[in-house]
Amino acid sequence: MAAAPDTHQNLIFCFQTASPSHPDAVRFFVTLPSVSQPEAVMLTYTPPESRAAPPTHEKPWILLLLAFAWLWPGVFSHDLWKPHEIWTNEAVKDVLAGGNALLPQVQGHYDAGVSFVYVWLAAQCRVLFSPWLADAYSAMRFAGVLFAALGLACCGMAGFRLAGRHQGRSVVLILIGCAGLIANAHLLGGVPVQFAALGMCLYGLAEARRRVIFAALLTGGGWALLSVSGGWAVTAALMLAACLIPLFSPAWREKRFYAALAAVFALGVPLVLLYPAALYFSSPEAFAWWRDNAVFGIFGGISSLRLSFHAPFYLKNLLWFAFPAWPLAVWTCAGRGFLRRDWAAPLLSWLAAVSLLLVFAPKAGTDALIWLLPPLALLGAARLDGLRRGAAAFFNWFGIMIFGALAVFLWTGWLAMNFGWPTKLAQRSAYFSPYYTPDFDIMPIIVAVLFTPLWLRAVTRKNVRGRQAVTNWAAGMTLVWALLMTLFLPWLDAAKSYRPVVERMEAAAPAALQTGTQCLFVGADTPLARAAWGEYGRLPLSDNPACRYRVVQTDGADTPPPEGWRVLWQGGRPRNKDERFVLLENTRAQQP
């Protein structure tokens, strides 16, 4: 009970029945007038939903600025990089050439490695924004930025609805700070589509007990988008997770949630079936290939189902892929009363269903770990405000040390690769990227110079608690990524792009190829070479296998050329011993 005089010399008493377990309990206000007005007594009740929110000192524009700064570095000014960008570009070119947009082809073969939704949007971005705003490769990467922004927004709103308004921002910051998301969100590939679909599903579940129709639209649309980007296997896992939610908490065993669940299935299942139906009517051949080889995503298709046991592989890589989401999630799960929280049920059911799926997944890289990232981030944010001061201080100190050391290394490395000092570092730089030539571009340097003091300003705040520590971690991750994609971008591009390899081959090509009197053949059995030479080469490629010159790909060993052929040139990307390209000349064609 508390008392205070008002402006009319009345005493206002507040009686509150709240307790730690029921913070929103009933609150009564009793106004007792002064002695001159003994007849006026007023009793009022203010329901929780009608009370004004307590003031907050947070600045939403800082989160928006940080997300914007995180989204764009790495999108501009570099060539196609392995493993996904080359094949995504081939699929985009097929769509632009009039191919089947529902299942694009890569060099004449169907390929479902990247969702047709991403390929189609990347093609539209290339048409709309290239060359007036960006080069063709950068314009295609805009599609990934859009999907990543959608995923971040949906995950943040899910955290807001399930765990509170502050936790929604924390979910976004944790996701920004995860190393597994940052590269996938900025390069050409299908992971951003899956991330956006997962965010839609999580946001839909968070709204299921509030807005049934909106939740059905979000979750059903998320299932449909996930089915065409990650396959039916992970989509079925999330459907199972939605059905398991009431088993984890009695708070979800209510008619409104069951109505939302019925609406989600009534809308989502037809949307999932819409793609195969459209594919079948557009091209029965393409539908048959998709059904037999790609309907289940990384698990293959009906006639090529792949099951395996690689749980240790996924568990080991999750340690770096989902850091700091997973240690914060462990902290949340270790708290008292965790299972009684409303937000625990959908997250635990999601993690249980998807983890069971990954146990039997084939070893297909780390992209599938994106399926676990949204619920882990929300779990990590749910009790972030309760993180002990010592743990928050250690986490903050650890982030400052890691990202500070990386920032110093990147600036020192930039000096070494461009000015030759420190000498040892300059030698290592030339060893790992021998095709690099010093490049002093003023614009990336300005961006890098701006990012560094902003990070220093962010990490020097006092009284750091859980949310501030996560913000500093996200700012550090953004700083390192920005420095890498500005100061080191030309160096990385020289090492990861196939352009220098193609240029060196063409510079060593004989005069007959240079003048066009002889043709160059790159066979379909070497799709990587065909894609690289078709994209970066100035010499036209011929489809005639009888050409005097041809480019072949080897595994890096000193394999002798076939009988009747001699080696004119060989090379490859730096430090890649398993991939070599060889220019061969048919010696028999020289005979009269």
Buried (B, 14 or more C-beta within 10 A) or exposed (E): EEEEEEEEEBEBEEEEEEEEEEEEEEBEBBBBBEEEEEEEEEEEEEEEEEEEEEEEEEEEEEBEEBBEBBBBBBBBBBBBBBEBBBBBBBBBBBBBEEBBBBBBBBBEEBBBBBBBBBBBBBBBBBEEBBEEEBBBBBBBBBBBBBBBBBBBBBBBBBBBBBBBEBBBBBBBBBBBBBBBBBBBBBBBBBBBBBBBBBBBBBBBBBBBBEBBEBBBBBBBBBBBBBBBBBBBBBBBBBBBBBEBBBEBBEBBEEEBBEBBBEBBBEBBBEBBEEBBEEBBEEBEEBBBBBBBBBBBBBBBBEEEEBEEEBEEBBEEBBEEBBBBBBBBBEBBBEEEEBEEBEBBBBBBBBBBBBBEBBBBBBEBEBBBBBBBBBBBBBBBBBBBBEBEEEBBBEBBBEBBEBBBEBBEEBBEBBBBBBEBEEEEBBEBBBEBBEBBEEEEEEEBEEBBEEBBEBBBEBBEEEEBBBBBBBBBBBBBBBBBBBBBBBBBBBBBBBBBBBBBBBBBBBEEBBEBBEEEEBBBBBBEEBBBBBBBBBBBBEBEBBEEEEBBBBBBBBEEEEEEBEEEBEEBBBBBBBEEEEBBBBBBBBEEEEEE
